[in-house]
Amino acid sequence: FTAKAREEGFAGEIVILSNHKKFSYAVDAIRHSVLDYICKTDISPDSLRAIVRKARQKLERNEAAPAAQPESPSSADLELLEEAVKNPGTPNTPLSRGYLLLCVQVSRGQNSKKDETPQNALKNIVLELDKRFIRSAIQYAKNTAFCLIAQESIPEFLTKKEALCAKAAQLIGLYMNAKAYFIYSSVFPDTNGFREQVSRCLASCPLVLYDGFGSIQTENRYLDYTSRQADTARLAKSCHRALDSGSLAECRQFFLLLFSGIKKQKLAPDFARTLLGAVYQFIVVDQFLWLDPHKEALCLIDRRLLGACTLSDYHEVFLSLTDLLYAHRIRITPANQKQEIVAIDRIIRENMQERVTLARIAGRVNMSENYISRLFKAETGLNLISYINLIKMEKAKDLLFETDRNIKEIALSLGFEEPSYFNRTFSKCFGINPTEYRRLLSGVFEGL
């Protein structure tokens, strides 16, 4: 424990109280700068007071002493590392000392206005953080900088890394209007080690998807994540059924399970983003009937999807999409509509395989055709004939997705005696014919 504490930079005083009187234990403790090693059988109030007093005095002396300023990386080391960035093929060269990298990567989101910050803005910000251990930095790209921390400063850096990164995130937000994510590397002694740590840091940066901005992580976490073959057929069916359930709560529960599953499976960030993009596209195609009339609102959600960086961002996008869908989707229920409207809806759905006419509905509910038309339009905002076609097209969409039945069979099962009329009605609702729709919906997840 003491060895690990010192390795991670703990500079306080340690006193070991033990039942073991083994001399080798005490020697190991002293090697790791333990203040004292006391056997529990020898403890007395006076001895305990004395050792606490000694620890206090030593800590006070350390606080009073001026902190030694670490040396900056030598100009020769800095030149070697900058050259290693520019020309990856340069031969391996030892450095004058070991270093650790703090990788700072920023994101302004794709919805942000044009980035007019200077090329070296990020480097200049990180150099103002704390001169005690950050005295040199390399601007790797406009959104990425690497701080060089010399080996003698690493213990102090490790004890203060969270506070340091919190300050950096605040400054980056203030001066660059951006969010930051931080990765720190293992120690490296030469330019090959530097290149390897740069590569590892950059490979771990996409994990901001899971960690969120402002956090600091180690460079090798990406090794725990993998791209796995997704069960897209099952995912598509679950998504389709949740969206068609008529329950916003059920939709939200589906997305909650989807996102928790992605995180639990530790899907590689690029793969997870591709998968989420495919799910989004699937929803837009699957629910085209209800989303297409609201293109402007949908475009705003599309832009938010493009700017999403974290899993939380993606979750909010999907919730907004389902809110838009359910705000405009017509669901006739006894709780929302009059009894006559509910009865009309039931007649349409029970006779889906036949040609449902206004006269037939009027005869079933014992009302005049004119009265039914006016009542239905007043209650739902839709023409009754248009509603009949919408319900049949929704069912056609389900059959195209859930079954392998051919277009003619589906048309006949929905009361369309002429497949050509069915095709025209479907194309009017969806913008594409049934065959193209089936191909488009099944192709959303291709390659995953």
Salt bridges, closest charged atoms under 4 A:
GLU7 OE2 - LYS4 NZ 3.96
GLU8 OE2 - LYS4 NZ 3.62
GLU13 OE1 - LYS58 NZ 3.97
ASP28 OD1 - ARG31 NH1 2.59
ASP46 OD1 - ARG49 NH1 2.98
GLU60 OE2 - ARG56 NE 3.20
GLU71 OE1 - ARG97 NH2 3.16
ASP115 OD1 - ARG108 NE 3.92
ASP130 OD2 - ARG132 NH2 2.60
GLU152 OE1 - ARG97 NE 3.53
GLU156 OE2 - ARG132 NH1 3.32
GLU156 OE2 - LYS160 NZ 3.00
GLU162 OE2 - LYS161 NZ 3.56
GLU196 OE2 - ARG200 NE 3.37
ASP211 OD2 - ARG221 NH1 2.64
GLU219 OE1 - ARG200 NH1 3.45
ASP244 OD2 - HIS240 NE2 3.53
ASP244 OD1 - ARG329 NH2 2.85
ASP244 OD1 - LYS397 NZ 3.74
ASP286 OD1 - HIS240 ND1 2.85
ASP292 OD1 - LYS295 NZ 3.11
ASP323 OD1 - ARG252 NH2 2.95
ASP345 OD2 - ARG349 NE 3.13
GLU354 OE1 - ARG360 NH2 2.27
GLU379 OE2 - LYS338 NZ 3.87
GLU394 OE1 - ARG329 NH2 3.36
GLU394 OE2 - LYS397 NZ 3.27
ASP398 OD1 - HIS240 NE2 2.91
GLU402 OE1 - ARG241 NH2 3.11
